[in-house]
Amino acid sequence: MPRIDSVSCEPFRAWNRLEPRTRKQDFDDVLKCSIHDPLWMLTRQWQFGEFQGEDTGSAIFAKIKMQTTQITRYKSATEVGEVYTDVIPAETKVESEYPQLDYHCRVQSASFFMKLLKNKLTGVAGFNYAGYLQKLKTLYALVLPENVDENDNHINTVLKLRTLVNNPLSSFLAANGAQWFDGVALYEAAKAGIPAVVNAIVIVSPGHTEALTQSLEAYIPWFEKAYKPTHNTNGKGAWLNEQMEYQFAVSLPEKAKPNTVLKAEEYYTGDMEWYSFDVSADEETIEGLTGNATDGELPKVDEKIVTVIPTLAKYGGMPHPRWWQFEDGNIDLGDIDADTTDIAKLIVSEYALIYGNDWLVVPYSLPVGSLTQIPAIVITDVFGERSLVKPAIQGNTDDWTAWGLFNLSVRTADNVKNAQADTRLFLPPCVAKTQESEPLEEIHFIRDEMANMVWAIETRLNSLAGTNMEGDAAANYLRNAIELIEPPAGALLPVDEKAMFKYMIENTVPENWIPFVPVHIPGQYRAVRLQRASMPRWFKQEYAPVRPATSLLRTGITEADAVTSALFVNEEEVPRAGARVTSSYQRTRWYNGKTVNWLGRRKKLGRGEGSSGLQFDALDPITKEK
């Protein structure tokens, strides 16, 4: 009882704390945390219904039935079906395309061949490095850009000017053009016949012929691996220009039923994961993929029963089930500041604090490129009771009450939205991280509402010297070079002194702005798609179309600027925000330890609408000098 102070009438409060105190030097009895009547604790547990829990005892064994199948076939949207091997990542197989054999490629390959030759002939009598280099420069001379001739027509003049005003290429050729030969020409000659090349190159026959032959035999596979990779048959990958994305499919064998086909129809980010794939409809037929498995593919289907000891899933800050264990102090889940509207935060915190210790981990190694199904798991607890655990989700994909992770959407022939999900786990043969270079080429697709068309702006071009260059700068250099040869037509026309206005049929846009105009899709009246067009250029008393300079837009255009096929892009691929397509080199290390390089494309969201300033039938006032 507190004592009342007679002066202040305030109670004077004092307490004594009750705490255990041992009178022995041994602390074992104190740390036992024993109670006087353990039976009372058991009755209280029974009274509060704690013995009616459904979690039984601790798990000691887990028996799992595993059904695994692996990828055996592959087919891109631009190729036929083929046998799949996991010697390279799936990204390399899908994205890889042949790089342009530019001047950097020709010089680099020439330098590599001279290294091979030097390693073979160093110490051999009569070997002269400078002599062999001069002989190769004579036989396979590097063709330098030609100067403009006054007799050249419109197209030839522009093609020559594009390389002459290319400052990075001019600097590269000034440093290396006279020092090396054409390595691409040497490769083509060696592919036609190594003995003929050896007879033409050899300077001292005894001891040199064999070394030259060995050098060329090593040079050919190196060149093809670097500049003509055999990742795909057409050298273009699975890229579709109409949809500006990669499309491909893989097949996995099954026993006593048709193969499972996984399709990836919207892959364009370079980040390939399980969610990039959908299960193809049973009614869909894909040549080379659908059907039953062959006898050679059936060993890829594996079914086994695994018995392991499960362990408790752990994460930072989770509550420990033992008394004398302390949680991770770096993560304080109890200090989460969540309002009543933070549903996601409340769900995560509830799972972590209440249900976190209900999860078990079972180790099992899966092969890369496999599709695994676990029909059921049998858990044996310490009391000897067995519990059957089935997959969590059994309903439809749009059932909000269902719960699932790593599920695959199933395509149906009639596009049913609530089709049942595929609960199998797919481990795609992809890499976790890649190194990406700066964009070698870059295109910005924008919508121009004033001109009522779509423009593809070449913001980065391949300089043909191993680097990129600004598209606007290259267009300005080319326009200035053209005007030096021939001034604009409007500047040569005489102006009447009494004229107050001038009439312009059409103005111009920069050379790196390529128009895409809407055209009807064959067989449809309202649906349209975008077709590559061209702006006219007046030069040397004739009109000629302005062609793109990037390989991203030159599909169907020859080196002489002749069009052999049209280029189409679906209208929905260019939203109001626009689209950005890049081409860059990728590098990664595969699980077998080999380094893989390839050239691939990416598509990203643009930066909004734009205006080209294109005008038709303009009447402008004439400014006269006073």
C-alpha positions in Angstrom: 0.0 0.0 0.0 1.3 3.5 -0.8 1.8 5.8 2.2 0.1 9.3 2.1 2.3 12.3 2.6 0.7 14.5 5.3 2.1 17.7 3.8 1.4 17.4 0.1 -1.4 14.8 0.3 0.4 12.9 -2.5 0.8 9.2 -2.1 4.4 8.0 -1.8 4.5 4.9 -3.9 7.0 2.2 -3.4 7.1 -1.4 -4.6 9.2 -4.5 -4.2 9.9 -6.6 -7.3 9.4 -10.3 -7.0 12.2 -12.1 -8.9 13.8 -15.5 -8.6 17.1 -15.6 -6.8 19.3 -18.6 -6.5 21.4 -19.3 -3.5 23.6 -21.7 -5.3 26.6 -21.3 -7.5 25.0 -23.6 -10.1 22.4 -21.8 -12.4 21.0 -25.0 -13.9 17.8 -25.0 -11.7 17.1 -21.4 -12.5 17.5 -21.7 -16.2 15.2 -24.8 -16.4 12.2 -22.4 -16.2 10.4 -25.2 -14.3 7.0 -24.7 -12.8 5.4 -26.3 -9.7 2.5 -28.0 -11.5 3.1 -29.0 -15.1 -0.3 -30.8 -15.2 -2.0 -27.4 -14.7 -0.3 -26.1 -17.9 -1.6 -29.1 -19.8 -5.1 -28.6 -18.6 -5.1 -25.0 -19.5 -3.9 -25.9 -23.0 -6.7 -28.4 -23.3 -9.2 -25.8 -21.9 -8.2 -23.2 -24.6 -8.4 -25.8 -27.4 -4.7 -25.8 -28.2 -4.7 -29.6 -28.7 -7.1 -29.3 -31.5 -4.6 -27.8 -33.9 -4.4 -29.2 -37.4 -0.7 -28.8 -37.9 0.1 -32.1 -36.1 3.7 -32.5 -35.2 7.0 -31.5 -36.7 7.8 -33.0 -40.1 10.6 -35.5 -40.3 10.2 -37.0 -43.8 8.8 -35.8 -47.1 8.1 -38.2 -49.9 7.7 -36.4 -53.3 6.6 -37.6 -56.6 8.5 -35.7 -59.4 7.6 -35.8 -63.1 10.1 -34.0 -65.2 10.5 -33.5 -69.0 13.1 -31.4 -70.9 13.1 -29.3 -74.0 13.9 -31.4 -77.1 12.7 -29.2 -80.0 12.9 -25.5 -80.9 11.2 -23.4 -83.6 11.3 -19.7 -84.2 8.8 -17.7 -86.2 11.3 -17.3 -89.1 12.8 -20.8 -89.1 11.7 -24.5 -89.3 11.7 -26.8 -86.3 15.0 -28.2 -85.1 16.5 -30.3 -82.4 17.3 -28.2 -79.3 20.6 -28.4 -77.3 21.5 -26.4 -74.3 25.1 -25.7 -75.3 24.1 -22.0 -75.4 21.6 -19.9 -73.5 18.1 -19.6 -74.9 18.6 -15.8 -75.3 21.5 -16.4 -77.7 19.5 -18.9 -79.7 16.6 -16.6 -80.0 18.2 -13.2 -80.4 21.5 -13.8 -82.3 21.9 -12.3 -85.7 24.8 -11.7 -88.0 26.6 -8.4 -87.4 27.4 -6.2 -90.3 30.8 -7.0 -91.9 32.1 -3.4 -91.6 35.6 -1.9 -91.8 36.2 -2.7 -88.1 35.4 -6.4 -88.8 37.8 -6.4 -91.8 40.7 -4.9 -89.9 40.2 -6.9 -86.7 40.0 -10.2 -88.6 43.2 -9.3 -90.5 45.0 -8.6 -87.3 43.9 -11.9 -85.8 45.2 -13.8 -88.8 48.6 -12.2 -88.6 48.7 -13.3 -84.9 48.0 -16.8 -86.0 50.6 -16.7 -88.7 53.2 -15.2 -86.3 52.7 -17.9 -83.7 53.1 -20.6 -86.4 56.2 -19.2 -88.1 58.1 -17.6 -85.3 61.6 -19.2 -85.3 61.1 -20.7 -88.7 63.9 -19.9 -91.2 62.9 -17.2 -93.8 59.9 -15.8 -91.9 59.4 -12.1 -92.5 56.3 -10.6 -90.9 56.4 -7.4 -92.9 56.8 -9.4 -96.1 53.8 -11.5 -95.5 51.7 -8.5 -94.4 52.6 -6.7 -97.6 51.8 -9.8 -99.7 48.3 -10.0 -98.1 47.7 -6.3 -98.6 48.5 -6.8 -102.3 46.2 -9.8 -102.7 43.3 -8.7 -100.4 43.5 -5.0 -100.4 41.1 -3.1 -98.2 38.7 -1.2 -100.4 38.5 2.4 -99.2 35.5 4.7 -99.7 35.4 6.2 -103.2 35.4 9.9 -103.9 32.5 11.5 -105.6 32.7 11.8 -109.4 30.8 14.5 -111.3 29.3 11.8 -113.6 27.8 9.9 -110.7 24.0 9.9 -110.6 21.8 10.9 -107.7 21.9 7.6 -105.7 25.6 6.8 -106.2 26.6 10.3 -105.1 24.5 10.1 -101.9 25.9 6.6 -101.1 29.5 7.8 -101.5 28.8 11.0 -99.4 27.4 8.9 -96.5 30.8 7.3 -96.0 32.9 10.4 -96.8 31.2 12.5 -94.2 31.3 9.7 -91.6 33.9 11.2 -89.2 34.4 8.1 -87.0 35.0 6.0 -90.1 37.4 8.6 -91.6 39.5 8.6 -88.4 39.5 4.8 -88.2 40.6 4.4 -91.8 43.3 7.1 -91.4 44.8 5.1 -88.6 44.3 1.6 -90.0 43.4 1.7 -93.7 47.0 1.6 -95.0 48.2 -0.7 -92.3 46.0 -3.8 -92.8 44.4 -5.9 -95.5 40.8 -7.1 -95.9 40.2 -10.0 -93.5 36.7 -10.7 -94.9 38.2 -11.2 -98.4 40.8 -13.6 -97.0 38.0 -15.6 -95.3 36.0 -15.9 -98.4 39.0 -17.0 -100.4 40.0 -19.6 -97.8 36.4 -21.0 -97.7 36.7 -21.4 -101.5 39.9 -23.4 -101.2 42.8 -23.2 -98.7 45.5 -24.7 -101.0 44.9 -21.9 -103.6 45.3 -19.3 -100.9 48.4 -20.9 -99.5 50.0 -21.0 -103.0 49.3 -17.4 -103.5 50.5 -16.2 -100.1 53.6 -18.4 -99.4 56.9 -16.7 -99.8 59.3 -19.4 -98.7 57.9 -22.8 -99.5 60.0 -25.1 -97.2 58.4 -25.1 -93.7 55.9 -22.3 -94.5 53.3 -24.1 -96.5 52.2 -26.3 -93.6 52.2 -23.3 -91.2 50.0 -21.3 -93.5 47.6 -24.2 -93.9 47.2 -24.6 -90.2 46.7 -20.8 -89.7 44.0 -20.7 -92.3 42.3 -23.8 -90.8 42.2 -22.1 -87.4 41.2 -18.8 -88.9 38.0 -20.0 -90.6 36.2 -21.3 -87.5 37.3 -18.3 -85.5 35.8 -15.9 -88.1 32.6 -17.9 -88.3 32.2 -18.0 -84.5 32.8 -14.2 -84.2 30.9 -12.9 -87.2 28.7 -15.8 -88.5 27.6 -17.7 -85.4 25.7 -20.9 -86.0 23.1 -20.1 -83.3 20.4 -20.1 -85.9 20.1 -21.0 -89.6 19.1 -17.7 -91.1 21.3 -15.3 -89.2 18.3 -13.1 -88.2 17.1 -14.7 -85.0 13.4 -14.9 -84.2 12.7 -11.2 -84.6 9.5 -10.2 -86.4 9.5 -6.7 -87.8 5.7 -6.6 -88.0 5.4 -6.9 -84.2 8.9 -5.7 -83.2 9.5 -8.6 -80.9 10.8 -12.2 -80.8 8.5 -15.1 -81.3 9.5 -18.8 -80.8 8.3 -22.0 -79.3 9.7 -25.1 -77.7 8.5 -28.6 -77.4 8.8 -31.0 -74.4 8.0 -34.7 -74.8 5.3 -36.6 -72.8 4.5 -40.2 -72.3 1.3 -41.6 -73.8 0.1 -38.2 -74.8 1.0 -35.3 -77.2 4.0 -33.2 -76.5 3.7 -30.0 -74.4 4.4 -26.9 -76.5 5.4 -23.6 -74.8 5.1 -20.5 -76.9 6.8 -17.1 -76.3 5.1 -14.5 -78.6 5.8 -11.2 -76.8 9.5 -11.4 -75.8 11.4 -8.2 -76.5 13.0 -7.0 -73.3 16.0 -9.3 -73.2 14.9 -10.6 -69.7 13.7 -14.2 -70.5 11.9 -15.9 -67.6 9.2 -18.4 -67.0 6.5 -15.8 -67.5 7.6 -15.2 -71.1 6.0 -18.6 -72.0 2.4 -19.8 -72.3 1.2 -23.3 -72.8 -0.1 -23.8 -76.4 -3.6 -24.9 -77.0 -4.2 -28.7 -77.5 -5.9 -28.0 -80.8 -3.1 -25.8 -82.2 -0.7 -27.5 -84.7 2.9 -26.3 -85.1 4.9 -28.0 -87.6 8.0 -29.7 -86.1 6.8 -29.3 -82.5 3.3 -30.8 -82.0 2.7 -34.5 -82.1 3.9 -37.5 -80.0 7.5 -37.9 -78.8 10.0 -40.0 -80.7 11.8 -43.0 -79.2 14.9 -40.9 -78.9 13.0 -38.2 -76.9 11.3 -40.4 -74.4 14.4 -40.7 -72.1 14.0 -37.0 -71.5 10.8 -37.8 -69.6 11.7 -38.8 -66.0 9.4 -39.8 -63.1 10.8 -40.6 -59.7 9.9 -40.6 -56.0 12.2 -38.7 -53.7 12.4 -39.0 -49.9 14.1 -36.2 -48.1 14.2 -34.5 -44.7 12.4 -31.1 -44.9 13.9 -28.1 -43.2 12.2 -25.0 -41.9 12.1 -22.1 -44.3 14.0 -19.1 -42.8 14.3 -15.4 -43.6 15.6 -12.4 -41.9 13.5 -11.2 -38.9 11.2 -14.3 -38.7 10.0 -15.2 -35.2 11.9 -18.1 -33.7 10.0 -21.0 -32.2 12.5 -21.4 -29.3 12.6 -19.4 -26.1 16.3 -18.7 -25.9 16.7 -17.6 -29.6 16.8 -14.0 -30.6 15.5 -12.7 -34.0 17.6 -10.8 -36.4 18.0 -7.3 -35.1 18.5 -5.8 -38.5 14.9 -6.5 -39.5 12.1 -5.4 -37.1 8.9 -6.8 -38.5 7.0 -5.6 -35.4 7.8 -1.9 -36.3 6.0 -1.9 -39.6 4.0 1.3 -40.1 0.9 0.2 -42.0 -2.5 1.9 -42.3 -5.7 0.1 -42.6 -5.6 0.7 -46.4 -2.1 -0.9 -46.9 -3.5 -4.3 -47.7 -0.4 -5.7 -49.3 1.8 -4.6 -46.4 -0.6 -6.1 -43.9 -0.8 -9.4 -45.7 3.0 -9.7 -45.9 3.5 -8.8 -42.3 0.8 -11.2 -41.2 2.4 -14.0 -43.2 5.9 -13.2 -41.8 4.8 -12.9 -38.1 2.1 -15.6 -37.9 2.5 -18.1 -40.7 6.2 -17.8 -41.4 7.2 -21.0 -39.5 4.6 -23.1 -41.3 6.7 -23.4 -44.5 9.2 -26.1 -45.2 12.0 -26.3 -47.7 12.8 -29.5 -49.6 16.0 -29.4 -51.7 15.9 -30.8 -55.2 18.0 -30.0 -58.3 16.2 -29.5 -61.6 17.9 -29.7 -65.0 17.9 -26.5 -67.1 15.1 -26.3 -69.6 12.8 -28.7 -67.7 9.1 -28.7 -66.9 8.4 -30.3 -63.6 5.2 -31.4 -62.0 4.6 -32.4 -58.4 1.3 -34.3 -58.2 1.4 -34.6 -54.4 3.7 -34.6 -51.3 3.3 -37.0 -48.4 4.6 -35.5 -45.1 5.4 -37.7 -42.1 5.5 -36.1 -38.7 7.1 -37.1 -35.4 3.9 -38.9 -34.4 4.1 -41.1 -37.4 1.0 -39.5 -39.1 1.1 -38.9 -42.8 -0.5 -35.9 -44.5 -1.1 -35.6 -48.2 -0.3 -32.1 -49.7 -1.8 -31.3 -53.1 -0.9 -28.3 -55.3 -2.4 -25.1 -53.9 -4.2 -23.9 -57.0 -6.8 -26.1 -58.7 -9.2 -23.6 -60.0 -9.2 -21.1 -62.9 -6.6 -18.5 -63.7 -9.0 -15.6 -62.9 -10.2 -17.0 -59.6 -9.2 -14.4 -57.1 -9.6 -16.8 -54.2 -7.0 -19.2 -55.6 -3.4 -18.9 -54.9 -0.5 -20.0 -57.1 3.1 -19.3 -57.9 5.0 -19.8 -61.1 1.9 -20.9 -62.9 1.8 -21.0 -66.7 -1.2 -19.6 -68.6 -2.9 -21.9 -71.0 -3.9 -20.7 -74.4 -7.2 -22.1 -75.8 -8.5 -22.2 -79.3 -11.6 -20.0 -78.4 -9.6 -17.7 -76.1 -11.5 -18.7 -72.9 -10.4 -16.3 -70.2 -10.9 -18.6 -67.2 -8.9 -21.5 -68.6 -7.4 -23.7 -65.9 -3.7 -22.8 -65.2 -0.8 -25.2 -65.7 0.7 -25.7 -62.2 3.9 -27.2 -63.5 7.2 -25.4 -62.8 9.2 -24.3 -65.9 12.9 -23.6 -65.6 13.9 -22.0 -68.8 17.5 -22.3 -70.1 18.3 -18.6 -69.7 20.9 -16.6 -67.9 20.5 -14.5 -64.8 22.6 -11.5 -66.0 24.2 -10.3 -69.2 26.6 -7.5 -70.1 25.2 -5.2 -72.7 27.1 -2.7 -74.9 26.0 0.8 -75.9 23.3 0.6 -78.6 25.0 0.1 -82.0 21.8 1.3 -83.6 18.7 3.0 -82.2 15.3 3.9 -83.7 12.6 6.0 -82.1 9.1 5.4 -83.4 6.8 8.4 -82.7 3.3 9.5 -83.7 3.0 12.8 -85.5 -0.7 13.8 -85.3 -0.2 17.0 -87.3 1.2 15.0 -90.3 -1.1 12.0 -89.5 1.7 9.5 -89.8 4.4 7.6 -87.8 8.1 8.5 -88.1 11.0 6.2 -87.4 13.9 8.5 -86.3 17.4 7.0 -86.6 19.0 8.5 -83.5 22.0 6.2 -83.5 23.8 4.8 -86.6 26.5 2.2 -87.0 29.7 4.2 -88.0 31.2 1.0 -89.6 34.2 1.5 -87.4 33.1 -0.4 -84.3 31.2 2.5 -82.7 28.0 4.3 -83.1 27.3 7.9 -84.2 24.5 10.4 -83.7 21.8 10.2 -86.3 21.1 13.9 -86.3 24.7 14.8 -86.8 25.1 12.3 -89.7 22.0 13.7 -91.4 23.2 17.3 -91.1 26.7 16.3 -92.5 25.1 14.6 -95.4 22.7 17.5 -96.1 25.5 20.0 -96.0 27.7 17.9 -98.3 24.8 17.7 -100.8 24.2 21.4 -100.7 27.9 22.1 -101.3 27.6 20.1 -104.6 24.3 21.6 -105.6 22.4 24.4 -103.7 18.8 23.9 -102.9 16.4 24.3 -105.7 14.5 27.2 -104.0 17.7 29.2 -103.7 18.2 29.2 -107.5 14.7 30.4 -108.5 14.4 34.1 -109.3 12.0 36.1 -107.1 9.7 38.7 -108.6 10.1 42.0 -106.9 6.4 42.5 -106.7 5.7 39.1 -105.2 4.5 39.2 -101.5 4.2 35.5 -100.9 5.8 32.3 -102.0 4.0 29.0 -102.5 5.7 25.8 -101.2 4.2 22.5 -102.3 6.1 20.6 -99.5 8.9 21.2 -97.1 11.5 18.7 -96.1 12.5 16.8 -92.9 15.9 15.6 -91.8 17.4 12.6 -93.6 17.2 10.4 -90.6 13.4 10.7 -90.3 11.8 7.8 -92.2 8.0 7.9 -92.6 5.6 5.0 -92.0 2.2 5.5 -93.6 -1.0 3.5 -92.9 -2.2 1.0 -95.5 -5.0 -1.5 -95.4 -4.4 -5.0 -94.4 -5.2 -7.3 -97.3 -8.7 -8.7 -97.0 -9.9 -6.1 -94.4 -11.7 -2.8 -94.8 -11.0 -1.0 -91.6 -7.8 -2.5 -90.1 -4.6 -0.9 -91.2 -0.9 -1.4 -90.6 2.1 0.8 -91.1 4.3 0.5 -94.2 7.8 2.0 -94.6 7.7 4.9 -97.0 10.3 7.5 -98.1 10.6 11.2 -98.4 11.7 12.6 -101.9 15.1 14.2 -102.4 15.7 16.6 -105.3 19.3 16.4 -106.4 21.1 16.5 -109.7 17.9 17.4 -111.6 16.0 14.3 -110.4 14.0 12.9 -107.5 15.2 9.9 -105.5 13.8 8.4 -102.3 15.5 8.9 -99.0 16.5 5.5 -97.7 17.2 4.5 -94.0 20.8 4.0 -93.0 20.3 1.5 -90.1 20.0 -2.2 -90.6 17.0 -2.1 -88.3 15.0 -0.4 -91.1 16.8 -1.6 -94.2 15.0 -5.0 -94.4 14.3 -5.5 -98.1 16.7 -2.8 -99.3 19.9 -3.7 -101.2 23.3 -2.0 -100.9 22.4 0.0 -104.0 19.2 1.4 -102.3 16.9 -0.7 -104.4 13.8 -2.0 -102.6 13.1 -5.7 -103.0 10.3 -6.1 -100.4 8.2 -3.9 -98.2 8.6 -3.4 -94.4 5.4 -3.4 -92.3 4.8 -2.7 -88.6 1.5 -3.4 -86.9 -0.2 -0.2 -85.8 -0.7 -1.3 -82.2 3.1 -1.6 -81.8 3.5 2.2 -81.9 1.3 3.6 -79.0 0.9 7.3 -78.3 4.0 7.0 -76.0 6.0 5.7 -79.0 8.5 2.9 -79.1 12.3 2.6 -79.0 14.2 -0.2 -80.7 17.9 -0.8 -80.1 20.5 -3.2 -81.4 23.4 -4.0 -79.1 26.0 -6.6 -78.3 25.4 -9.0 -75.5 27.9 -11.0 -73.5 27.4 -13.7 -70.8 28.9 -16.9 -69.3 26.9 -20.1 -69.6 26.8 -22.8 -67.0 29.4 -24.9 -68.8 31.9 -22.1 -68.3 32.0 -20.8 -71.9 31.7 -17.1 -72.8 28.9 -16.4 -75.3 28.6 -13.2 -77.4 25.8 -12.2 -79.7 24.0 -9.2 -81.3 20.4 -8.8 -80.3 17.6 -6.3 -80.2 15.5 -4.7 -77.6 12.2 -2.8 -77.6 11.3 -0.3 -74.9 8.6 2.4 -74.4 9.2 5.7 -76.1 9.1 9.3 -74.9 5.8 10.5 -76.3 4.5 12.1 -79.4 6.5 14.4 -81.7 6.2 16.7 -84.6 8.3 16.6 -87.8 7.2 20.0 -89.0 6.2 18.5 -92.3 3.8 20.9 -94.3 2.0 20.8 -97.6 0.7 23.7 -99.7 2.3 26.4 -97.6 2.0 30.1 -98.4 4.8 32.0 -96.7 5.4 35.8 -96.9 8.5 37.0 -98.6 10.9 39.0 -96.5 12.5 41.7 -98.6 15.6 43.6 -97.7 15.1 47.3 -97.0 
